[in-house]
Amino acid sequence: MRLLIAVAFVVAALAAPLTVSAEVALPSTPAGDAAKAYLRALNAGDRAKAAAFIKDSFPTSPIDADGLVGFARQVGGFDLVRIETETPTALTALVRERYGETYARLRVEVDPAAPTQIKALGARVAPRPDDIVAAPRLDDTALTRAVAEKLAVMGQNYSGVVLIARKGKPFTVMAQGFADREHRVPITPTTRFRVGSMNKMHTAVAVLQLAQAGKLDLQAPLITYLKDYPSAAWARKVTLHQLLTHTGGAGDFFGPEYDKNRNALRTLQDYVALYGAREPTFEPGARWEYANYGFILLGRVVEVVSGQSYYDYVRDHVFKPAGMTGSGFEPETTPVPDRALAYEYVGEVFKPADGLPWRGTSAGGGYATAEDFLRFAVALYDGRLLDQTHRRLMTTAQADDARGGKYGYGLSIPPSEFPMVGHGGGAPGMNGDLRILADGEGVVVTLSNVAPPFLAGRLSQFVVDRFSVP
């Protein structure tokens, strides 16, 4: 399992046939024919067609049919925007994914000696060209209509909820898919979803609350609070600030050791006992690198400083003040009403997600409803969780991330024409995203119980690009 950086109708539509503008056509050349074959295979979202394309046109493909179909489920296929360069054996084209707002530069090259065989093929993310107009800002009614249409396009690949609010009041809540596929239990707006790394926001609030109360210093080294930490030399260097901003070199904890010990890792201290003696991945402060283990350590600091378990502290000081009645961290062995089952799309079937933790942690993996994330966003800005000084610390850029944006304390700050903060989460069987727009003017929540494909962030971005801010 990997915790990454990061709606009420059920539809069965998959990717539509290849769409090409009336003014744009792929040339009738070996390279153009190869590009047509690729786009048809990708946009079909069908394993048999993907396998036939690889066999007939690209036998040296680095990915197999399942990989091609998996990519198609992630982006929804590509629409051709324009041809940029072309020769009989090579071409470059600008394409746009169907599920999100991303453009890509597609390059196809065929073997001159065997022109029906693709020699090289790739697609790299490209910025939206200046001559292509951005999506228009919509009023709330039009935005609701646009989201409904996008959900119909995503079909069964998006199983979850989308909530959009203005000034704390939802004006769109849509749900599609199944919380339990075997028993055909539909997802509803009150379904509880595992949320992956979105819990990092709750952990950051907990740490900042203790700083606000004068009980800890964000610039103090970790050893100040975890005095018996096994890797003492690193703990004397790395600060809470660096752990909060992923600049401490704490690294990840997923991998063979996690897989072997997953069901024995039941407390945050269990993680420290297993991973605490290892060396950091880099010298504290040297760079930015997303580090799940750093938020495990922050959870342990909350426990030591507060005298409560992490779970009790967050329940009492984050969830309760915000009114988040549908959120929690109960173990997977504990039945939780309305908690959706977690699924992966493997091959061409949905399967129960493999590798769920025994219990969510301060790095992620708990559960919540979409409305609870709205309540969290409102409480963050109205003073119930943090005073203005510490809320600004959390929502202000503290470091440059490695993805072209900024990172605050447990919050991503992506590039945007208006202030925007939030956090995503993704792992097998869980995918979610929260965006808080213009200091709370708007809130977008997307939560899903099927991953991969990881579509929550794409859906959120679709909304953000059309949300109107006064």
C-alpha atoms as one frame of an Amber mdcrd trajectory, in Angstrom:
protein
   0.000   0.000   0.000   1.145   3.530  -0.732  -0.279   6.677   0.837   0.440
   9.348  -1.790   1.047  12.883  -2.620  -1.881  13.922  -4.455 -20.767  11.465
  -6.923 -26.261  10.381  -6.735 -26.292   8.491 -10.026 -24.678   5.292 -11.253
 -23.329   5.354 -14.784 -21.665   2.698 -16.869 -20.068   4.867 -19.556 -16.430
   4.192 -20.360 -14.111   6.166 -22.609 -15.822   7.395 -25.774 -14.472   6.820
 -29.295 -11.593   8.916 -30.602 -12.599  12.571 -30.825 -10.750  14.763 -33.314
 -11.528  18.387 -34.078 -13.023  18.913 -37.525 -10.009  21.097 -38.353  -7.448
  18.525 -37.162  -6.731  15.148 -38.688  -3.847  12.754 -38.360  -1.983  12.440
 -41.644  -2.208   9.341 -43.825   1.433   8.470 -43.301   3.051   5.564 -41.465
   3.504   7.776 -38.390  -0.043   9.133 -38.644  -1.493   5.639 -38.981   0.503
   4.505 -35.950  -0.784   7.451 -33.904  -4.363   6.605 -34.943  -3.874   3.001
 -33.869  -2.502   4.084 -30.492  -5.284   6.577 -29.784  -7.986   4.099 -30.768
  -6.509   1.448 -28.492  -6.065   3.874 -25.602  -9.490   5.459 -25.913 -11.276
   2.127 -26.149 -10.221   1.249 -22.590 -10.463  -2.413 -23.596  -7.831  -5.026
 -22.783  -8.330  -7.095 -25.938  -7.940  -4.033 -28.159  -4.899  -2.913 -26.179
  -3.313  -6.341 -26.563  -4.028  -6.389 -30.301  -2.467  -2.931 -30.719   0.699
  -3.999 -28.901   0.941  -7.259 -30.874   0.340  -5.684 -34.270   1.901  -2.229
 -33.952   4.193  -2.025 -30.924   5.629  -5.424 -29.938   8.525  -3.703 -28.129
   6.128  -1.726 -25.898   7.549  -1.275 -22.365   4.060  -1.753 -20.895   1.620
  -4.592 -21.440  -2.099  -4.449 -22.220  -3.053  -4.122 -18.564  -0.681  -1.185
 -18.222  -2.165   0.550 -21.258  -5.724   0.015 -20.001  -4.700   1.209 -16.532
  -3.342   4.423 -18.038  -6.554   4.827 -20.043  -8.611   4.537 -16.858  -6.445
   7.196 -15.236  -6.743   9.835 -17.979  -9.909   8.697 -19.773  -8.116   8.654
 -23.115  -6.714  11.482 -25.245  -8.371  13.918 -27.638  -6.244  15.266 -30.450
  -5.742  19.038 -30.301  -3.271  19.631 -33.133  -0.300  18.292 -35.034   2.924
  20.099 -34.121   5.584  18.394 -36.261   5.408  15.610 -38.819   7.435  13.571
 -41.254   6.366  10.319 -42.871   7.983   8.313 -40.050   7.587  10.595 -37.008
   5.132  13.094 -35.625   4.475  15.147 -32.536   0.930  16.094 -31.528  -0.675
  18.018 -28.703  -3.390  15.987 -26.958  -5.638  16.564 -23.980  -6.775  13.991
 -21.456 -10.519  13.435 -21.137 -10.840  13.121 -17.365  -8.804  16.138 -16.331
  -7.353  19.414 -17.491  -3.914  18.156 -18.525  -2.343  18.558 -21.940   0.383
  16.237 -23.185   2.810  16.141 -26.069   2.492  12.819 -27.886   5.427  11.618
 -30.011   5.217   8.618 -32.330   8.047   7.258 -34.453   7.910   4.217 -36.727
  10.698   2.049 -38.070  11.506   3.170 -41.641  12.391  -0.417 -42.527   9.064
  -1.697 -41.134   6.690   1.284 -41.259   3.791  -0.539 -39.615   5.891  -1.047
 -36.480   6.213   1.659 -33.819   9.818   2.313 -32.857   9.175   4.858 -30.104
   6.049   6.232 -28.442   5.608   8.536 -25.468   3.442  11.277 -23.995   4.812
  13.971 -21.690   2.778  16.498 -19.731   2.790  19.896 -21.436   1.531  23.305
 -20.278  -1.666  24.609 -21.819  -0.566  26.669 -24.831  -1.199  30.393 -24.595
  -3.453  30.344 -27.656  -5.849  27.839 -26.060  -8.422  29.596 -23.880  -8.778
  28.343 -20.314 -12.045  26.835 -19.148 -14.564  29.584 -18.312 -15.561  30.358
 -14.748 -19.121  29.167 -14.160 -21.906  30.129 -11.808 -22.886  27.468  -9.283
 -25.757  26.078 -11.371 -23.652  25.741 -14.500 -20.785  24.228 -12.516 -23.123
  21.603 -11.076 -24.220  20.713 -14.607 -20.618  20.490 -15.824 -19.615  18.196
 -12.943 -22.563  15.902 -13.637 -21.448  15.621 -17.261 -17.860  14.879 -16.233
 -19.020  12.151 -13.845 -21.002  10.551 -16.653 -17.824  10.461 -18.757 -15.818
   8.927 -15.895 -18.532   6.334 -15.316 -17.592   3.308 -13.222 -13.957   4.393
 -13.090 -14.980   6.998 -10.491 -16.797   5.431  -7.562 -17.299   8.062  -4.905
 -18.583  11.481  -3.890 -17.961  15.056  -4.955 -19.027  17.965  -2.753 -18.737
  21.642  -3.708 -19.525  24.429  -1.228 -19.566  28.209  -1.211 -19.059  30.080
   2.058 -19.445  26.822   3.972 -22.750  25.789   2.365 -22.820  22.863  -0.103
 -24.498  23.597  -3.427 -23.478  20.324  -5.103 -23.237  16.860  -3.566 -23.219
  13.945  -6.003 -22.538  10.248  -5.466 -22.050   7.347  -7.840 -20.813   3.766
  -7.610 -21.008   1.164  -4.867 -19.812   1.085  -1.271 -20.200  -2.727  -1.406
 -20.128  -4.118  -4.929 -21.120  -7.687  -4.006 -24.288  -6.584  -2.217 -24.913
  -3.609  -4.531 -24.901  -1.094  -1.679 -24.747   2.348  -3.323 -22.430   5.129
  -2.265 -24.322   8.052  -0.707 -23.258  11.500   0.517 -22.897  10.014   4.044
 -20.575   7.168   3.014 -17.320   7.034   4.970 -14.210   6.661   2.827 -10.631
   5.817   3.736  -8.794   9.018   2.982  -5.106   8.162   2.688  -2.742  11.032
   3.360  -5.523  13.567   3.849  -5.147  12.804   7.581  -1.842  14.696   7.484
  -3.922  17.879   7.708  -5.390  16.684  11.010  -1.934  15.790  12.321  -0.605
  19.238  11.421  -3.507  20.907  13.236  -2.788  18.805  16.330   0.887  19.812
  16.346   0.039  23.481  15.805  -2.543  23.400  18.600   0.155  22.218  20.987
   2.485  24.926  19.709  -0.282  27.496  20.173  -0.679  26.288  23.772   3.062
  26.748  24.358   3.617  23.022  24.867   6.077  22.544  22.008   8.383  24.535
  19.760   8.183  23.949  16.014  11.874  24.785  15.635  12.957  22.358  18.350
  14.686  19.122  17.347  12.780  15.861  17.520  14.942  14.597  20.400  13.375
  17.282  22.630  10.154  15.264  22.684  11.189  11.728  21.711  14.126  11.523
  24.074  14.790   7.812  23.523  14.529   7.919  19.736  16.781   5.144  18.359
  18.567   7.267  15.735  19.599   9.904  18.239  22.071  11.733  15.977  19.385
  12.476  13.395  16.791  13.288  16.064  19.137  15.977  17.419  19.195  17.645
  13.980  15.737  17.293  12.486  13.117  19.786  13.675   9.353  19.550  13.882
   9.204  22.266  11.230  11.177  20.033   8.866   8.975  17.021   9.568   5.854
  19.111   8.926   7.232  20.329   5.594   8.806  17.058   4.313  12.284  18.566
   4.420  13.724  16.400   7.208  14.794  13.274   5.323  12.455  11.004   7.295
  11.659   8.834   4.278   8.821   6.385   3.791   7.867   3.232   5.651   6.219
   1.278   2.845   8.085  -1.657   1.361   8.986  -5.247   2.238   9.302  -4.586
   5.981   5.894  -2.963   6.080   4.319  -5.739   4.028   5.787  -8.371   6.374
   4.739  -6.600   9.591   1.568  -4.815   8.451  -0.858  -6.452  10.871   1.565
  -6.147  13.792   1.903  -2.366  13.337  -0.927  -1.323  15.645   0.408   1.780
  17.412   2.600   4.654  16.302   5.294   3.385  18.655   5.267   0.078  16.749
   6.354   2.004  13.643   9.103   3.778  15.581  10.362   0.472  16.960  10.566
  -0.975  13.445  11.992   2.006  11.566  13.581   4.268  14.157  17.162   3.020
  13.897  17.578   3.628  10.178  19.489   6.529   8.669  17.694   9.535   7.120
  17.381   9.713   3.361  19.201  13.083   3.318  20.551  15.719   5.679  17.703
  17.683   7.311  16.858  20.808   5.324  18.750  19.739   2.200  15.695  19.297
  -0.003  11.979  18.456  -0.182  10.901  14.816  -0.334   7.474  13.524   0.624
   7.942  11.521   3.818   5.139   9.481   5.344   7.350   8.391   8.224   7.876
  12.009   9.283   4.153  12.270  10.046   4.298   9.056  12.075   6.889  10.829
  14.221   4.735  13.939  14.504   1.910  11.726  15.746   4.241  10.316  18.401
   5.164  13.861  19.445   1.456  14.640  19.862   1.121  11.567  22.095   4.127
  12.394  24.273   3.325  16.095  24.678  -0.441  15.712  25.194  -0.442  12.542
  27.270  -3.182  11.088  25.036  -3.003   8.592  22.210  -2.887  10.259  18.812
  -6.349   8.898  18.062  -7.899  10.243  21.259  -6.231  13.616  20.845  -7.461
  14.103  17.275 -10.942  12.909  18.243 -11.158  15.346  21.167  -9.327  18.371
  19.748  -9.899  18.214  15.978 -12.920  16.095  15.095 -15.207  17.121  17.955
 -14.641  20.907  17.776 -15.149  20.804  14.006 -18.299  18.659  14.283 -16.748
  15.819  12.262 -19.048  13.034  13.420 -18.275  10.667  10.534 -14.488  10.592
  10.899 -12.239   8.216  12.781  -9.453   5.652  12.825 -11.138   2.444  13.937
  -9.109  -0.635  12.909 -10.044  -2.613   9.827 -11.110  -5.438  12.160 -13.763
  -3.177  13.733 -17.085  -2.852  11.851 -17.792   0.807  11.057 -21.294   1.751
   9.829 -21.319   3.263   6.328 -17.583   2.671   5.776 -17.169   1.761   2.106
 -15.261  -1.332   1.141 -11.950  -0.634  -0.570 -11.447  -1.825  -4.161  -8.744
  -1.955  -6.800  -9.303  -2.285 -10.524  -7.121  -5.280 -11.434  -7.151  -6.350
 -15.060 -10.798  -5.896 -15.964 -12.413  -6.601 -12.591 -12.834  -4.897  -9.225
 -11.060  -6.713  -6.404 -10.829  -5.975  -2.662  -7.813  -3.751  -2.078  -4.739
  -5.530  -0.769  -2.375  -4.196   1.875  -4.628  -1.974   3.998  -2.999  -1.077
   7.329  -4.375  -2.654  10.473  -5.312   0.882  11.457  -4.838   4.327   9.957
  -2.071   6.490  11.384  -0.978  10.093  11.752   0.418   9.729   8.203  -2.975
   8.705   6.832  -5.420   5.877   6.291  -8.291   6.930   8.568 -11.812   7.499
   7.274 -14.194  10.434   6.867 -17.211  11.702   4.973 -17.173  14.463   2.390
 -19.246  16.697   4.661 -16.732  16.188   7.469 -13.975  17.631   5.290 -16.174
  20.642   4.615 -16.668  21.002   8.374 -12.910  20.730   8.864 -12.255  23.464
   6.308 -14.815  25.789   7.894 -13.478  25.159  11.410  -9.912  25.784  10.246
 -10.841  29.271   9.077 -13.364  30.313  11.742 -10.987  29.879  14.694 -12.373
  26.712  16.267  -9.197  24.742  15.536  -6.396  27.327  15.476  -5.964  31.006
  16.186  -5.249  33.251  13.222  -1.485  33.233  13.746  -1.171  29.459  13.706
  -3.700  28.999  10.932  -1.595  31.343   8.817   1.509  29.312   9.668  -0.262
  26.185   8.445  -1.611  27.708   5.231   1.458  29.779   4.269   4.229  28.353
   2.092   7.003  26.960   4.268   8.904  25.054   1.573   9.053  24.512  -2.178
   7.799  21.065  -3.033   9.223  18.957  -5.851   6.131  19.358  -8.030   6.194
  23.064  -8.838   4.099  24.154  -5.872   4.599  25.005  -2.224   3.986  23.150
   1.007   2.783  24.636   4.273   2.325  22.573   7.426   0.496  19.437   6.333
  -1.022  21.345   3.408  -0.169  21.523  -0.271  -0.284  24.964  -1.887  -0.521
  24.400  -5.650  -0.101  27.173  -8.235  -3.409  29.015  -8.602  -4.764  32.398
  -9.645  -6.331  32.735  -6.181  -5.217  31.374  -2.785  -5.728  27.614  -2.574
  -4.619  24.992  -0.065  -5.496  21.366   0.529  -4.227  17.816   0.467  -4.834
  14.625  -1.436  -4.519  11.000  -0.512  -4.177   7.839  -2.542  -3.478   4.151
  -2.022  -5.062   0.923  -3.214  -8.756   1.227  -2.377  -8.682   4.856  -1.303
  -8.384   8.188  -3.073  -9.419  11.670  -1.997  -8.735  15.352  -2.348  -9.631
  18.552  -0.463  -9.249  22.039  -1.925  -9.979  25.186   0.090 -10.319  28.147
  -2.261  -9.818  31.841  -1.551  -9.574  31.551   2.247 -12.758  29.506   2.499
 -14.884  31.114  -0.234 -15.065  27.692  -1.828 -14.442  24.105  -0.741 -14.137
  21.088  -3.032 -14.081  17.531  -1.663 -13.699  14.378  -3.736 -13.545  10.909
  -2.134 -13.444   7.489  -3.791 -13.241   3.840  -2.687 -11.690   2.600  -5.932
  -8.031   3.226  -6.642  -6.266   2.911  -8.938  -7.269   4.764 -11.019  -6.536
   7.840  -8.892  -9.149  10.267 -10.162 -10.089  12.388  -7.129  -7.446  15.006
  -7.833  -8.397  15.245 -11.508 -12.030  15.783 -10.589 -11.118  18.403  -7.990
  -8.970  20.267 -10.497 -11.804  20.208 -13.031 -13.994  21.957 -10.435 -11.294
  24.395  -9.335 -10.672  25.499 -12.917 -14.356  26.461 -13.273 -15.243  27.701
  -9.770 -16.021  31.421  -9.771 -14.340  33.537  -7.100 -15.601  37.121  -6.626
